[in-house]
Amino acid sequence: MDKRVQSIKWLYLTVFILPVLGMAQEKETKKEKDTKIEEVVLVGYTKVSKKDVTNAVSSVKAEAIKDMPSNNAAEAIQGRMAGVQVSLSEGSPGADVDIVIRGGNSITGSNAPLYIVDGVQMDNALSILSPKEIESIEVLKDASSTSIYGARGANGVVLITTKGGRKKAKTSINYNGFLGVRSIQNTIDVLDPYQYVLYQYELYNRAGIQTDVDAFKTRYGTFEELGKYKDIKKRDWQDEVFGREAFNFTHNLSVTGGSNNSSFSLSLNNVHEDGIMIGSGFKRNMANFKYDYDISKKLSLTLNARYSRQTIFGSGTSSTGSQSTNRLRNAVRYQPFEGGSTVIVDEFDPLFADQTNLVNPILLANNEIKENGRNDLMLNGTLEYKINKDFTFRSVIGYVQRDEFVNQFSGTVTSLARQNNDQPVVFLSKTQTRRITNTNTLNFRKTFGRHKLDLLAGQEIVKTDGESLALNIKWFPKSISAEEAFANIQSASPPNGLVQDAPKAGRVPDRLASFFGRANYIFNNKYILTASMRADGSSVFGPGNRWGYFPAASAAWKIAEENFLKDSKTISELKLRVGYGLSGNNRIGSFLYDTFFITSSDYGYAFGTNVTPGATTGNIMANKNVKWETATSRNAGLDFGLFEGKVYGTLDVYQTDTKDLLLLAKIPQTTGYEYQYQNSGSTTNKGIEFSVGSTIINKENFTWKIDANISSNRNTIKSLGNNASASANFYYYPSGWQNNLNDFLVQVGKPVGTYWGYVTAGRYEINDFDYNPTTQVYTLKAGIPSASAAANGAKLIQPGDLKLQDLNNDGIIDNQDMTDLGNAQPKFYGGFNQTFRYKNWDMSLMFNFSVGNKVYNANKIEYSTQYLYRDNNMLAEVADRWRWFNDAGVKVNDPAELAALNANTTMWTPPAGAYFLHSYAIEDGSFLRLNNVTLGYSLGKEFTKQLGLSNFRLYFTMNNVFTLTGYSGYDPEANTRRNPLTPGVDYAAYPRSRFILSGVDITF
């Protein structure tokens, strides 16, 4: 409570009191003078004037994100760049951020781009960077720009430059801190207590089995007593599990300065963030030091040291993304009131857990303890030597180390413990990866009259090593706590005749050697030609296939420099670009071209009274012929500026063809294996991107700027090679949320991520049946197809049951009636932001949107299907289901009475069979989201001067303000599958939250 009171006082101080003091000293600010500093972008190991760029490049500078408070750099750039999709997989603290550039090229491999931070390769770099320390982010989108990075450049390249100090500048100290609170944005509507018991009454009494009838009375009471549930206290489990006020405290401190020949920058970041779910949270500490020193007029040195330590707390909503570990289900489906006569809702009842497949969600959250930690260290140095006015040598050496650990405790109420003698289970894992990078380049720049030549030659090596160890330790004492178990794993004692699982260990060595060159020629400041070539040798491929070669070429024509436009008052810039290039992908594990053995108790054998772990080759067959995956990209673009740059924009069209896909192919098990990596198949991505910006108003006291972008991408599978079925170019693929559910189609001519299922046709009505009044049995009429096998667990179809379309008209609904239900690709997507400044006030609004994409709402399937269990709550719409009992609790069989009873109902009876996909769960995922609103106030210069400050800005921000969408789930952007083949699945995602914060930005 003290923390909350202090937080409220701080918010009040920063939002209300200080602005009033500032207005007393407010002076009208002068209009900033336009600067003529030429903007440059980082492209292919060198900086290039933006006016001379021949490639498809999107850029975000520090100025654009400096006023947006965020702990995740990826969030800060969401919706800002055409062709770059940035989305949060779910709403948990520290959740993964997916960045996909111009659609996904790979099918089973990663589609993540290559990250280069200050010249050094890093994985998922945006997660360890504070937005406040970023100087610029350049995204290379076409192969004519990415090919010079060769390996892993097929999915695009993200170049990040961090801030440094300035020479001849006095020491400056900046503090930017904010505190805020998160709260759940929306919940899933479920049956209230009275609706719930009416549904259970139907389940227990419909078949007329006396033991079920008696069981219902014992648990809930007689039908006449059910009225009490209208007034009973409702337990909103979603609110109790996800409804807490989650506070966030973030501090950013930077110190910069410099002398005549040196500069330095020190950045510190501290984040303490609670999650809205019980037991969840996030902590991070980061430090970055950057130092530049001119040793002489020709020789300069840059040193950079970065350290990040972060921990994610909590097990989240689903550890594996499967139905068996779905913790969200417990918060949605647990009985919505203080338990019946035999079930104490706040105590664990193992019988009730077995009967319902549910555990009290609060008990479960407190019985699953998880710490997921990560430490990142990056050291890099750059030596630049200007040999003469034309030649410059540059050498970058970097070291990156990542240490990750997972400590997970499963207490006695968890399903994992119940499967192991009702004793706690601990999972521990540690992983370390180390990467050394060395890049050496020689650059030649020369101007000969109207000719300008820029040549670059380089060599690079990347050496990656690492180890991993995982332990699954069972049979701890029932009374042990998580902390005690983590510290005393020796206290686990196997029952007689059993042994602990053998540890799982691995190594990940990877070597890459590269040589590259780039030539840029400009004639008369109008015509530009660029060509590059890179050769990569990778150790992940076998001898004879290790080298890949990636050429590229591009050209540009500055049309605005021609005489017929040079004096135009309307067109200030007009440049036509074309490009072609190849880039590569080697993202597979090491040594897959050879056979290795692993040990596991799963393959053990009996020796005496114990089980001895055995050795096996695993389930992936070696392939000595696997080679580079290659993407060929064609791009044409137009850059324009109007009215002396007041309106500016870019239009690009592209096509990327990827062949020799590195697929984890399923192979006949007669080989003794299940999978094999193969170069099999090809895909194509075609798209168009448009971005535009304008300074609409630029007055002395008021400015209004807007930037917007919109993109469209179409992905198509061109070939599946040997990975398709013998009869056609397709195969089915499971999303994994439920076992044996092949709910995705992978087929030539269709996009990756095509949903595969049945078409919902409403429900069976009375007129679909013949009724026998003597036996009171309903029988489907001849010619009415039955969905019994597909939707009802092979039980006879009755009025009100779910109906599916018989697409092949054979009178039976089976897997031959499954069809394409759409895919996750949007027709177009993008974002737009507006910034306003009025005197000392500033405001920004950041939107992003998606139109035409489909979302697979797997939650909807689970929460509207009875499956094997009773006493599970359901979606609120199930209250409108087909009724078999009248208001007196008497079962109705007469057709006329039954039809009248259901005249105003629309929902079908929840299916009693296994889960399956039908179009009911495929929803339109289109949305418009206001991601961020920030209102800031900078104190007047006279007032800040009196305080001895150079800047004092207060701001108030709301993130995830609103989302306009027709989607019925938590979030239309949820994507809980980590496989490119299964995008757009919303299953057991951690709910998204709204974040309200207030902060201060002070510079001394």
KAFEN-V364155 format. One record per residue. N is the residue number from 1. OMEGA is omega in whole degrees, 0 to 359 (NA if undefined). D_CENTER is the distance of its C-alpha to the mean C-alpha in whole Angstrom. Layout:
# KAFEN-V364155
n = [N;N]
omega = [OMEGA;OMEGA]
d_center = [D_CENTER;D_CENTER]
This chain:
# KAFEN-V364155
n = [1;2;3;4;5;6;7;8;9;10;11;12;13;14;15;16;17;18;19;20;21;22;23;24;25;26;27;28;29;30;31;32;33;34;35;36;37;38;39;40;41;42;43;44;45;46;47;48;49;50;51;52;53;54;55;56;57;58;59;60;61;62;63;64;65;66;67;68;69;70;71;72;73;74;75;76;77;78;79;80;81;82;83;84;85;86;87;88;89;90;91;92;93;94;95;96;97;98;99;100;101;102;103;104;105;106;107;108;109;110;111;112;113;114;115;116;117;118;119;120;121;122;123;124;125;126;127;128;129;130;131;132;133;134;135;136;137;138;139;140;141;142;143;144;145;146;147;148;149;150;151;152;153;154;155;156;157;158;159;160;161;162;163;164;165;166;167;168;169;170;171;172;173;174;175;176;177;178;179;180;181;182;183;184;185;186;187;188;189;190;191;192;193;194;195;196;197;198;199;200;201;202;203;204;205;206;207;208;209;210;211;212;213;214;215;216;217;218;219;220;221;222;223;224;225;226;227;228;229;230;231;232;233;234;235;236;237;238;239;240;241;242;243;244;245;246;247;248;249;250;251;252;253;254;255;256;257;258;259;260;261;262;263;264;265;266;267;268;269;270;271;272;273;274;275;276;277;278;279;280;281;282;283;284;285;286;287;288;289;290;291;292;293;294;295;296;297;298;299;300;301;302;303;304;305;306;307;308;309;310;311;312;313;314;315;316;317;318;319;320;321;322;323;324;325;326;327;328;329;330;331;332;333;334;335;336;337;338;339;340;341;342;343;344;345;346;347;348;349;350;351;352;353;354;355;356;357;358;359;360;361;362;363;364;365;366;367;368;369;370;371;372;373;374;375;376;377;378;379;380;381;382;383;384;385;386;387;388;389;390;391;392;393;394;395;396;397;398;399;400;401;402;403;404;405;406;407;408;409;410;411;412;413;414;415;416;417;418;419;420;421;422;423;424;425;426;427;428;429;430;431;432;433;434;435;436;437;438;439;440;441;442;443;444;445;446;447;448;449;450;451;452;453;454;455;456;457;458;459;460;461;462;463;464;465;466;467;468;469;470;471;472;473;474;475;476;477;478;479;480;481;482;483;484;485;486;487;488;489;490;491;492;493;494;495;496;497;498;499;500;501;502;503;504;505;506;507;508;509;510;511;512;513;514;515;516;517;518;519;520;521;522;523;524;525;526;527;528;529;530;531;532;533;534;535;536;537;538;539;540;541;542;543;544;545;546;547;548;549;550;551;552;553;554;555;556;557;558;559;560;561;562;563;564;565;566;567;568;569;570;571;572;573;574;575;576;577;578;579;580;581;582;583;584;585;586;587;588;589;590;591;592;593;594;595;596;597;598;599;600;601;602;603;604;605;606;607;608;609;610;611;612;613;614;615;616;617;618;619;620;621;622;623;624;625;626;627;628;629;630;631;632;633;634;635;636;637;638;639;640;641;642;643;644;645;646;647;648;649;650;651;652;653;654;655;656;657;658;659;660;661;662;663;664;665;666;667;668;669;670;671;672;673;674;675;676;677;678;679;680;681;682;683;684;685;686;687;688;689;690;691;692;693;694;695;696;697;698;699;700;701;702;703;704;705;706;707;708;709;710;711;712;713;714;715;716;717;718;719;720;721;722;723;724;725;726;727;728;729;730;731;732;733;734;735;736;737;738;739;740;741;742;743;744;745;746;747;748;749;750;751;752;753;754;755;756;757;758;759;760;761;762;763;764;765;766;767;768;769;770;771;772;773;774;775;776;777;778;779;780;781;782;783;784;785;786;787;788;789;790;791;792;793;794;795;796;797;798;799;800;801;802;803;804;805;806;807;808;809;810;811;812;813;814;815;816;817;818;819;820;821;822;823;824;825;826;827;828;829;830;831;832;833;834;835;836;837;838;839;840;841;842;843;844;845;846;847;848;849;850;851;852;853;854;855;856;857;858;859;860;861;862;863;864;865;866;867;868;869;870;871;872;873;874;875;876;877;878;879;880;881;882;883;884;885;886;887;888;889;890;891;892;893;894;895;896;897;898;899;900;901;902;903;904;905;906;907;908;909;910;911;912;913;914;915;916;917;918;919;920;921;922;923;924;925;926;927;928;929;930;931;932;933;934;935;936;937;938;939;940;941;942;943;944;945;946;947;948;949;950;951;952;953;954;955;956;957;958;959;960;961;962;963;964;965;966;967;968;969;970;971;972;973;974;975;976;977;978;979;980;981;982;983;984;985;986;987;988;989;990;991;992;993;994;995;996;997;998;999;1000;1001;1002;1003;1004]
omega = [180;180;181;179;179;180;180;177;182;178;181;181;186;186;188;189;186;176;179;177;182;182;178;182;188;174;180;180;178;178;180;179;177;177;182;179;184;181;179;176;180;181;171;175;180;177;182;174;182;180;182;182;180;186;175;184;172;186;172;180;182;181;185;185;186;183;181;180;180;177;182;183;180;177;183;182;182;178;185;186;179;178;182;179;178;182;175;181;176;188;183;177;180;183;178;175;180;174;179;183;178;178;180;178;183;178;180;179;180;174;179;179;173;180;175;180;180;176;184;179;175;177;177;190;185;181;180;178;171;179;183;183;182;176;179;173;175;179;178;192;182;185;177;176;184;187;180;173;170;185;176;178;184;181;181;182;177;180;183;175;180;183;174;177;178;177;179;180;179;182;181;179;179;173;175;182;177;172;183;182;176;176;182;186;178;181;177;180;180;179;175;186;181;177;181;183;175;177;179;177;179;181;185;190;188;183;178;178;190;180;177;179;180;180;178;181;180;185;189;183;178;181;180;181;186;179;180;182;174;184;183;180;180;172;177;186;178;179;182;181;186;190;183;174;186;184;179;175;182;179;173;179;178;176;181;178;180;176;181;184;179;175;180;177;176;180;178;181;177;180;172;188;172;172;180;178;178;175;182;180;185;175;178;172;181;175;179;178;181;184;176;182;175;181;176;179;183;188;179;184;175;177;182;178;182;176;179;178;182;179;174;182;176;181;180;184;178;185;180;181;182;184;183;181;183;179;177;181;182;180;181;193;179;185;193;180;175;197;180;189;181;183;174;194;183;175;182;178;184;179;179;178;179;183;186;187;182;174;176;189;178;175;181;180;180;179;178;183;181;173;180;187;181;175;180;176;176;176;176;178;180;177;181;182;177;184;172;185;183;186;176;176;183;179;179;174;184;176;180;177;178;175;180;176;175;172;183;182;177;183;191;183;183;180;180;178;181;177;183;174;180;180;183;180;178;174;179;175;175;179;174;172;180;181;174;180;173;181;179;180;174;186;178;178;184;175;178;180;180;181;178;185;179;182;180;174;185;178;184;171;177;182;183;176;178;178;176;179;180;180;174;190;186;172;171;174;185;184;186;177;180;181;179;181;179;185;185;182;179;180;176;185;181;173;181;177;181;178;176;175;178;176;176;183;179;177;184;177;181;180;178;176;187;172;185;177;181;178;178;183;179;178;174;180;182;188;187;175;178;177;179;178;177;174;181;172;186;182;181;178;181;178;181;181;189;185;174;184;190;178;177;177;178;181;178;179;178;185;182;179;178;185;184;177;189;182;182;177;181;184;179;177;176;184;178;181;170;182;178;179;177;174;190;178;178;187;170;182;180;171;178;176;181;184;178;182;175;178;179;176;177;181;185;179;182;175;186;179;183;176;180;179;179;181;180;179;182;184;179;182;180;177;182;186;181;185;184;165;187;176;177;186;173;185;172;184;179;175;182;173;183;174;178;176;179;173;183;180;182;175;179;168;187;170;179;179;180;181;182;182;176;185;169;190;175;185;180;184;173;177;185;180;180;184;172;173;181;167;191;172;181;177;174;174;176;181;178;182;178;175;181;177;181;167;187;178;179;180;183;183;185;173;179;180;178;174;182;175;178;184;175;181;176;180;179;174;182;181;175;177;182;185;182;178;183;186;183;182;179;165;180;184;182;174;174;180;176;183;173;178;180;189;175;178;175;189;176;180;179;178;172;178;178;180;185;182;181;176;180;182;178;182;176;181;183;184;174;188;164;184;177;184;180;180;183;181;175;179;180;177;177;179;176;184;182;175;185;184;185;192;190;177;179;176;180;178;179;177;179;180;180;182;178;182;175;189;180;173;178;177;179;177;179;185;175;179;176;186;177;182;181;182;187;182;174;173;172;182;179;181;175;179;179;176;180;172;176;185;183;181;174;179;176;177;183;180;163;187;175;183;171;180;177;177;178;183;181;174;183;177;184;187;174;179;179;182;185;195;168;178;173;177;185;173;182;183;177;176;180;184;173;183;174;182;180;185;178;180;182;180;181;177;183;184;183;179;181;178;179;180;185;182;184;175;182;185;177;174;179;183;181;179;180;178;176;182;170;193;174;184;178;186;173;182;179;180;167;184;168;186;190;169;179;175;183;177;178;181;182;184;180;181;180;178;178;179;182;183;173;178;175;183;175;181;176;186;170;176;182;187;176;177;175;183;174;183;186;182;181;190;181;179;182;181;191;176;181;182;180;181;187;180;170;179;177;179;176;179;174;185;178;182;173;186;178;185;175;184;182;179;185;175;179;NA]
d_center = [34;35;32;31;34;34;31;32;35;33;31;35;36;33;33;37;39;38;38;41;43;41;43;46;46;44;45;44;42;43;41;39;41;39;38;39;37;35;32;30;27;26;26;27;29;31;31;32;33;31;34;34;31;31;27;24;23;21;21;20;23;23;26;23;21;23;24;20;20;16;15;12;13;10;11;14;14;12;14;17;17;18;16;13;10;8;5;4;3;7;10;11;12;11;7;5;4;4;7;10;13;16;14;14;17;17;17;16;15;12;12;10;13;16;16;20;21;24;25;23;21;18;14;11;14;12;12;15;17;18;18;22;23;21;24;22;19;20;18;20;19;23;24;27;25;23;26;27;24;25;23;19;20;19;16;17;18;17;20;20;23;24;26;30;33;36;39;42;40;41;39;37;35;32;30;27;26;25;25;23;22;19;20;19;18;20;21;21;25;27;31;33;36;38;36;35;38;40;37;38;42;41;39;42;45;44;46;49;48;50;48;45;47;49;45;44;47;47;43;43;47;49;48;50;48;45;46;45;41;41;42;40;38;34;32;28;26;23;24;26;23;20;23;24;24;21;23;21;23;22;25;25;28;29;33;34;37;39;43;45;43;40;37;35;31;30;27;26;23;23;20;21;19;20;17;18;19;22;22;18;18;17;19;19;22;22;25;26;29;30;34;36;39;42;44;46;46;45;43;40;37;34;32;29;28;25;24;21;21;18;18;16;18;18;17;15;15;15;15;15;14;17;20;22;20;19;19;18;21;24;23;23;26;28;32;32;35;37;38;41;44;43;39;39;35;34;36;35;36;36;38;36;32;34;35;32;29;28;28;29;25;27;29;26;23;26;27;23;23;20;20;17;18;18;21;20;23;24;28;29;32;33;37;38;41;43;46;47;47;45;43;41;39;36;35;31;31;28;27;23;23;20;21;19;21;20;23;23;25;26;29;32;30;27;28;27;30;32;32;33;37;35;34;31;29;27;25;25;23;23;22;23;22;25;25;28;28;31;31;34;35;38;38;41;42;45;46;49;51;49;46;43;42;39;39;36;37;34;34;31;30;27;28;25;26;25;26;24;26;25;27;28;31;32;35;35;38;37;38;35;33;29;31;34;32;30;33;35;34;38;38;37;40;39;42;45;44;40;38;35;32;33;30;28;28;26;27;25;27;26;28;28;31;31;34;33;35;34;37;37;40;41;44;46;43;42;41;38;38;35;35;33;33;31;32;30;31;28;29;27;29;33;36;37;33;32;32;30;32;30;32;31;33;33;35;35;38;39;41;41;43;46;49;48;45;46;48;46;45;42;40;40;37;37;35;34;32;32;30;30;28;27;24;23;21;22;19;21;22;26;29;28;31;33;34;33;34;32;33;32;34;33;35;38;42;44;47;49;48;44;41;41;38;38;36;35;33;30;28;27;30;31;31;34;33;29;29;26;24;25;23;26;25;28;27;30;29;31;31;33;35;37;40;39;36;35;33;31;28;27;27;26;26;25;25;23;24;23;26;26;23;22;22;22;25;26;30;33;34;37;36;35;32;29;27;27;25;27;27;27;26;25;22;23;21;23;22;23;22;24;24;27;28;31;33;34;37;38;41;42;41;38;35;32;30;27;24;23;21;20;19;20;19;20;19;22;23;26;27;26;29;31;27;29;31;35;36;33;30;27;26;24;21;19;16;17;17;21;23;25;23;23;21;20;22;22;25;27;27;23;20;17;16;19;19;23;25;28;29;30;33;34;36;40;43;46;48;46;48;51;53;55;57;59;56;53;51;49;49;46;49;49;47;44;41;40;36;38;36;33;32;35;35;38;40;42;41;42;42;39;37;34;35;33;34;37;36;38;41;42;43;40;36;35;32;34;33;29;28;25;23;21;17;14;15;16;20;19;16;17;17;21;22;25;27;31;33;36;39;37;34;31;28;25;23;19;18;15;16;15;18;19;16;17;15;16;16;17;18;21;22;23;24;27;28;31;30;32;32;34;34;30;29;28;26;29;30;31;34;35;35;39;41;44;46;48;48;50;48;50;49;50;50;53;51;52;51;48;47;48;46;43;44;42;39;36;34;34;35;32;32;33;32;29;26;25;23;25;24;25;21;20;19;19;16;17;17;18;16;18;16;18;22;24;28;30;33;35;38;41;42;46;44;42;45;46;44;44;40;39;36;35;32;31;28;27;23;21;17;16;19;19;18;20;19;21;18;20;17;15;12;12;9;8;7;8;9;8;11;12;15;13;10;11;12;12;13;14;11;12;13;12;15;17;18;22;23;26;27;30;30;33;34;38]
